[in-house]
């Protein structure tokens, strides 16, 4: 009887490896992304690798590149102008990032109100972002004009001496910071507005019931919950500040007396004024290394001041 039961027993098949339910979709995703990846590789990745190779050569765009190894990097580190340019850039970045974040956050708090016509103000603050830097520079040249500019006219009303905003070595760099912040302020305002509107209103309502004032709610609730947005804005503003070129090119050309020569403008001069493509490429990769380190540092330290990271 046992043998008969064994003869009619149904064989049990061992289950094979489970197939991921999205495996087919992943193949289609890669297939659809392939044209974009090819374009990115052709116009972004290959030039990046090519410029890295050029940084080890001496090339003036006329003859063939000549391999010189690390000579461009050592020449940069031995050049006194390199350190002046780096100090100018760090000063510009520090002023830009601090002013940009403070002003953008303040405007976002003011615009995060349920008022009639508030959308018009939000659009107005974003308009400079999409405006050409050429047009912006022309307007600010008029504002900074030492004789008839709006700023010096206001100073005259206050019986203060006129300031040569773009030709005084002490004022030229802060003047460029103001232009750059005004140009890109609306972008960060939009990011902060999104962060503010993502904060649940229950937190503020509970704090108001407990008697917390506006400033206390801002520092104890709003600012901690804006941690991820602050991190994003800080990283983007830092990168944008290090890459500043157009304002310098349009308004000061690196002067007066190299007071506004920042890294990217000096890179441009080395490449297309002095035709030192190898030195310019080496400078670009030194800038890339600094940006990579600062981004890594901001990302690593985020758990110390981002509330969501501490909770998780």
C-alpha positions in Angstrom: 0.0 0.0 0.0 2.8 2.4 0.8 4.5 1.5 -2.5 1.3 2.3 -4.4 1.0 5.7 -2.7 4.6 6.3 -3.6 4.0 5.5 -7.2 1.1 8.0 -7.5 3.0 10.8 -5.6 3.2 14.1 -7.4 6.8 15.3 -7.7 7.5 18.5 -5.9 9.6 21.0 -7.9 12.1 23.2 -6.0 11.4 26.9 -6.5 14.0 28.7 -8.6 15.3 32.1 -8.0 12.6 34.8 -7.8 12.6 37.3 -10.7 12.3 40.9 -9.7 8.9 42.2 -10.7 10.5 45.3 -12.3 13.1 43.5 -14.3 11.4 43.9 -17.6 10.7 47.6 -16.9 14.3 48.1 -16.0 15.4 46.9 -19.4 13.0 49.3 -21.1 14.1 52.1 -18.9 17.8 51.6 -19.9 16.7 51.3 -23.6 14.8 54.6 -23.4 17.6 56.4 -21.5 20.3 55.2 -23.9 20.0 58.2 -26.4 20.3 60.7 -23.5 23.2 58.8 -22.0 25.0 58.7 -25.3 24.5 62.5 -25.7 25.7 63.1 -22.2 28.7 60.9 -22.7 29.6 62.5 -26.1 29.2 66.1 -25.0 30.0 66.0 -21.3 32.0 62.9 -20.3 34.4 62.9 -23.2 35.3 66.6 -23.0 35.8 66.2 -19.3 38.3 63.4 -19.8 39.9 65.3 -22.6 40.4 68.4 -20.5 41.9 66.3 -17.8 44.5 64.9 -20.3 45.2 68.5 -21.5 46.0 69.5 -17.9 49.2 67.4 -18.2 50.3 69.1 -21.5 51.5 72.4 -22.8 49.2 73.5 -25.6 48.6 76.9 -27.2 45.8 75.8 -29.7 48.3 76.3 -32.6 50.7 73.3 -32.4 50.2 69.8 -31.1 50.0 69.3 -27.3 53.3 68.6 -25.6 53.3 66.3 -22.5 54.8 67.9 -19.5 53.3 65.9 -16.6 52.5 67.8 -13.4 54.3 70.9 -14.5 51.1 72.9 -14.8 50.0 72.0 -11.3 53.4 72.9 -9.8 53.5 76.1 -11.7 50.1 77.1 -10.4 51.1 76.4 -6.8 54.3 78.4 -7.3 52.5 81.4 -8.8 51.8 84.2 -6.3 48.8 85.4 -8.4 47.2 82.0 -7.8 46.9 82.6 -4.1 45.5 86.1 -4.6 42.9 84.7 -7.0 42.0 82.0 -4.5 41.6 84.5 -1.7 39.4 86.7 -3.9 37.3 83.7 -4.7 37.0 82.6 -1.1 36.0 86.1 -0.1 33.4 86.2 -2.8 32.0 82.8 -1.9 31.7 83.6 1.8 29.9 86.9 1.1 27.7 85.4 -1.6 26.6 82.3 0.3 25.8 84.2 3.6 24.0 87.1 1.9 22.2 84.8 -0.5 20.9 82.4 2.1 19.8 85.1 4.6 18.0 87.2 2.0 16.4 84.3 0.3 15.1 82.8 3.5 13.8 86.2 4.7 12.0 86.8 1.4 10.6 83.3 1.4 9.2 83.9 4.9 7.6 87.1 3.7 6.2 85.5 0.6 4.8 82.5 2.4 1.6 84.4 3.3 -1.9 84.0 2.2 -2.3 87.5 0.8 -4.1 88.8 -2.3 -1.6 89.2 -5.2 1.2 87.3 -3.5 1.8 85.3 -6.7 2.7 88.6 -8.4 5.4 89.3 -5.9 6.7 85.7 -6.2 7.0 86.1 -10.0 8.7 89.5 -9.7 11.5 88.1 -7.4 12.1 85.2 -9.9 12.3 87.4 -13.0 16.1 88.3 -12.5 16.9 84.5 -12.7 15.6 84.3 -16.2 17.0 87.7 -17.3 20.1 87.8 -19.4 23.3 88.7 -17.4 24.1 91.2 -20.2 21.0 93.2 -19.5 21.5 92.8 -15.7 25.0 94.1 -16.0 23.9 97.2 -18.1 21.3 98.1 -15.4 23.8 97.7 -12.6 26.4 99.7 -14.4 24.0 102.6 -14.4 23.2 102.0 -10.7 26.9 102.0 -9.9 27.9 105.0 -12.0 30.1 107.2 -9.8 28.5 110.4 -11.0 24.9 109.7 -11.9 24.2 106.3 -10.4 21.2 105.7 -8.1 23.4 104.6 -5.2 25.6 107.7 -5.2 22.6 109.9 -5.7 21.1 108.4 -2.5 24.5 108.9 -0.7 24.4 112.5 -1.8 21.0 113.0 -0.3 22.5 111.7 3.0 25.5 114.1 2.6 27.9 111.2 2.2 30.8 111.1 -0.3 30.3 109.2 -3.6 31.8 105.8 -3.9 33.5 104.4 -7.0 31.8 101.0 -6.7 33.5 99.2 -9.5 36.8 101.0 -9.7 37.7 101.0 -6.0 39.6 97.8 -5.0 37.8 97.8 -1.6 34.3 98.1 -3.0 34.5 96.2 -6.4 34.2 92.7 -5.0 31.3 93.4 -2.6 29.6 95.2 -5.5 29.8 92.1 -7.7 28.5 90.0 -4.8 25.4 92.3 -4.7 24.8 91.9 -8.4 25.2 88.1 -8.3 23.0 87.7 -5.3 20.3 89.9 -6.9 20.5 87.9 -10.1 20.0 84.4 -8.5 18.0 85.3 -5.4 14.7 84.1 -6.8 15.9 80.6 -7.4 16.7 80.0 -3.7 13.5 81.8 -2.7 11.5 79.2 -4.6 13.4 76.4 -2.9 12.8 77.9 0.5 9.1 78.4 -0.2 8.8 74.8 -1.1 10.5 73.8 2.1 8.3 76.2 4.2 5.1 74.9 2.7 6.2 71.3 3.4 6.3 72.0 7.2 3.0 70.7 8.8 1.0 73.6 10.2 0.1 71.5 13.3 3.6 72.1 14.7 3.1 75.9 14.6 -0.4 75.7 15.9 0.7 73.6 18.9 3.6 75.9 19.6 1.2 78.9 19.5 -1.1 77.2 22.0 1.9 76.7 24.3 2.6 80.4 24.1 5.7 80.4 21.8 6.4 83.7 20.1 7.1 84.2 16.4 10.9 84.2 16.8 10.8 81.2 19.1 8.7 79.2 16.6 11.1 80.2 13.8 14.3 79.0 15.7 12.7 76.0 17.3 10.4 74.7 14.6 10.9 76.3 11.2 14.6 76.5 11.0 15.3 72.9 12.2 12.7 71.5 9.8 14.2 73.5 7.0 17.5 71.6 7.4 17.3 69.6 4.2 16.4 72.7 2.2 19.2 74.7 3.8 21.7 71.9 2.9 20.5 71.9 -0.7 20.6 75.7 -1.0 24.0 75.8 0.7 25.5 73.3 -1.7 24.0 75.0 -4.8 25.0 78.5 -3.7 28.6 77.4 -3.0 28.9 75.8 -6.4 27.3 78.8 -8.1 29.6 81.2 -6.3 32.8 79.3 -7.2 31.6 79.3 -10.8 31.0 83.1 -11.0 32.3 84.5 -14.3 29.7 86.5 -16.2 29.4 89.4 -13.7 33.2 89.7 -13.5 33.5 89.6 -17.3 30.8 92.2 -17.9 31.5 94.7 -15.1 35.1 94.7 -14.0 37.2 92.4 -16.2 39.0 91.2 -13.1 40.1 94.7 -12.0 40.9 97.0 -10.4 44.4 95.7 -9.7 43.1 92.1 -9.8 40.7 92.8 -6.9 37.9 90.9 -8.6 39.8 88.2 -10.5 38.2 85.0 -9.4 39.2 81.5 -10.3 36.9 80.9 -13.3 37.7 84.3 -14.8 41.4 83.7 -14.4 40.8 80.3 -16.0 39.2 82.0 -19.0 42.1 84.4 -19.3 44.7 81.6 -19.3 42.7 79.7 -21.9 41.6 82.3 -24.3 43.8 85.4 -23.6 47.2 83.8 -22.9 46.4 80.6 -24.8 47.7 78.4 -22.0 45.2 75.5 -22.3 47.2 73.2 -20.1 47.4 75.6 -17.2 43.7 76.5 -17.6 42.7 72.8 -17.5 44.8 72.2 -14.4 43.1 75.2 -12.7 39.7 73.8 -13.6 40.6 70.5 -11.9 41.9 72.2 -8.8 38.6 74.0 -8.7 36.7 70.7 -9.1 38.7 69.2 -6.3 37.9 72.1 -3.9 34.2 71.9 -4.8 34.1 68.1 -4.4 35.7 68.4 -0.9 33.3 71.2 0.2 30.3 69.2 -1.0 31.5 66.1 0.8 32.1 68.1 3.9 28.6 69.6 3.9 27.1 66.2 3.2 29.1 64.6 6.0 28.3 67.2 8.6 24.6 67.3 7.8 23.7 64.9 10.7 24.9 67.4 13.2 22.4 70.1 12.3 19.6 68.5 10.2 16.7 67.5 12.5 15.5 64.7 10.2 18.9 63.0 10.0 19.2 63.1 13.9 15.7 61.6 14.3 16.4 58.8 11.8 
